[in-house]
């Protein structure tokens, strides 16, 4: 059985906006192309014996080799809006919750909340590996 999890539209939008910003300058064009590529091809495929994670590169991760799964502390790209009416308003425009998979001496970090049905992805990993998802406190 194969289950496909695509990038959410919010994740795609974030990479497309970043790509457009980089494309404005000629120097940033290669980075813009990378952002556009990632927005169009990122996905997770859960198969019976392994998962495939494709972002910039493709990783085949066999469930038998996974030793630990955890949700790391959320990482935020925060900034303050400094305008006349609301000085210092805190805006949180992109929060990434990394799903860390340790396998065969490696660590793979997945921005799980950018994919559809992130809860189902973690549940499937728990079922297939027999491990419990660890959650770091913020």
C-alpha positions as CSV (number, residue, x, y, z in Angstrom):
1,X,0.0,0.0,0.0
2,X,1.3,3.4,-0.9
3,X,0.1,6.7,0.6
4,X,1.2,10.1,-0.8
5,X,1.4,13.3,1.2
6,X,1.8,16.5,-0.8
7,X,3.0,19.9,0.2
8,X,0.2,22.1,1.7
9,X,-0.7,25.1,-0.3
10,X,0.7,27.3,2.5
11,X,4.1,25.6,2.2
12,X,4.1,26.0,-1.6
13,X,3.1,29.7,-1.2
14,X,6.0,30.3,1.2
15,X,8.6,28.8,-1.2
16,X,7.0,30.6,-4.2
17,X,7.1,34.0,-2.4
18,X,10.7,33.4,-1.3
19,X,11.6,32.4,-4.9
20,X,10.0,35.6,-6.3
21,X,11.9,37.7,-3.8
22,X,15.2,36.0,-4.8
23,X,14.4,36.2,-8.5
24,X,14.1,40.0,-8.3
25,X,17.8,40.2,-8.1
26,X,19.8,38.5,-10.9
27,X,22.2,37.1,-8.3
28,X,19.5,35.3,-6.4
29,X,18.1,33.6,-9.5
30,X,19.7,30.2,-8.8
31,X,18.2,30.2,-5.2
32,X,14.9,31.2,-6.7
33,X,15.0,28.2,-9.0
34,X,15.7,25.9,-6.1
35,X,12.7,27.3,-4.2
36,X,10.4,26.9,-7.2
37,X,11.7,23.3,-7.6
38,X,11.0,22.5,-4.0
39,X,7.5,24.0,-4.1
40,X,6.6,21.9,-7.1
41,X,8.1,18.5,-6.2
42,X,8.1,18.1,-2.4
43,X,6.3,15.1,-1.1
44,X,6.3,12.2,1.3
45,X,5.3,8.7,0.2
46,X,4.6,6.1,2.9
47,X,5.1,2.5,1.6
48,X,4.7,-0.8,3.3
49,X,8.4,-1.2,4.2
50,X,9.9,2.3,3.8
51,X,9.1,6.0,3.4
52,X,10.3,8.3,0.6
53,X,10.9,11.9,1.5
54,X,11.5,14.2,-1.4
55,X,12.4,17.9,-0.8
56,X,15.6,19.0,-2.5
57,X,17.0,15.5,-2.5
58,X,15.2,12.1,-2.2
59,X,15.7,9.9,0.8
60,X,14.5,6.3,1.1
61,X,14.2,5.5,4.8
62,X,13.4,1.8,5.7
63,X,11.2,1.6,8.8
64,X,13.4,-1.2,10.2
65,X,16.4,1.2,10.4
66,X,14.6,4.0,12.2
67,X,15.8,4.2,15.8
68,X,14.0,7.4,17.0
69,X,11.2,9.7,15.9
70,X,10.6,13.0,17.7
71,X,9.0,16.4,17.2
72,X,11.7,19.1,17.8
73,X,11.0,22.5,19.2
74,X,9.1,24.8,16.8
75,X,11.3,27.2,14.9
76,X,9.7,30.6,14.1
77,X,10.6,33.3,11.6
78,X,9.4,36.2,13.7
79,X,9.6,39.9,13.2
80,X,8.1,43.0,14.6
81,X,5.9,45.3,12.5
82,X,7.1,48.8,13.1
83,X,4.4,51.1,11.9
84,X,2.7,54.2,13.4
85,X,-0.5,52.6,14.5
86,X,0.8,49.4,16.0
87,X,4.5,49.7,17.0
88,X,6.1,46.4,18.0
89,X,3.2,44.1,17.0
90,X,4.5,40.6,17.1
91,X,3.9,38.7,13.8
92,X,4.5,35.0,13.4
93,X,4.5,34.4,9.6
94,X,6.1,31.0,9.4
95,X,6.5,28.4,12.1
96,X,8.2,25.1,11.2
97,X,7.8,22.1,13.4
98,X,10.7,19.7,12.6
99,X,10.0,16.0,12.6
100,X,13.3,14.4,13.3
101,X,13.9,10.8,12.2
102,X,17.0,9.1,13.4
103,X,18.1,6.1,11.3
104,X,21.3,4.3,10.6
105,X,23.4,6.9,12.4
106,X,21.8,9.8,10.4
107,X,19.2,12.4,11.3
108,X,16.6,13.6,8.8
109,X,14.6,16.7,9.6
110,X,11.2,17.0,7.9
111,X,9.1,20.2,8.1
112,X,6.1,18.1,8.9
113,X,3.6,20.9,9.2
114,X,4.2,21.9,5.6
115,X,2.7,18.5,4.4
116,X,-0.9,17.5,4.3
117,X,-2.1,15.3,7.2
118,X,1.1,15.7,9.3
119,X,-0.6,13.8,12.2
120,X,-1.3,10.9,10.0
121,X,2.4,10.8,8.9
122,X,3.6,10.6,12.5
123,X,0.9,8.0,13.4
124,X,2.0,5.9,10.5
125,X,5.6,6.2,11.5
126,X,4.7,5.0,15.0
127,X,2.8,2.1,13.7
128,X,5.4,0.9,11.2
129,X,8.4,1.3,13.5
130,X,6.8,0.4,16.9
131,X,8.4,3.5,18.4
132,X,6.7,6.2,20.4
133,X,6.9,9.8,19.1
134,X,8.9,12.0,21.5
135,X,7.9,15.6,21.8
136,X,10.4,18.3,22.9
137,X,8.9,21.1,25.0
138,X,9.2,24.6,23.6
